[in-house]
């Protein structure tokens, strides 16, 4: 009976399927995030890892303001997060090519190495995908989620829902 409780769909039977999907995503993100933190090296927060991951994923340098907007946090919060990465040698500030008054954030080689080592430690964590849902077409799921994320990023950047 306990396993059935945990495998029931999110929401009520009459709820819209999209609400159920968003509820599942929210619950998975929360629980996976808590589990993910156990794989982070001592002293590295999930927010700091997120910044390193974004800079590497997009192969970019961004201002603190751009990072704050992307993560939907205040600029002082992001300044603190980036400041700690800089203190630890995982990120650095660079002058903007077109306006040297603007500082851009870039992952250092140490930051890139740390991010990659952390990702490698996650391999055992991924086993749950095969163990619990091995018959799911994960590439199709990823494609759909990427489209949705892109939609919400465009709306975020444009100021609407």
Order of alpha helices (4+ residues) and beta strands (2+ residues): alpha-alpha-alpha-alpha-alpha-beta-beta-alpha-alpha-alpha
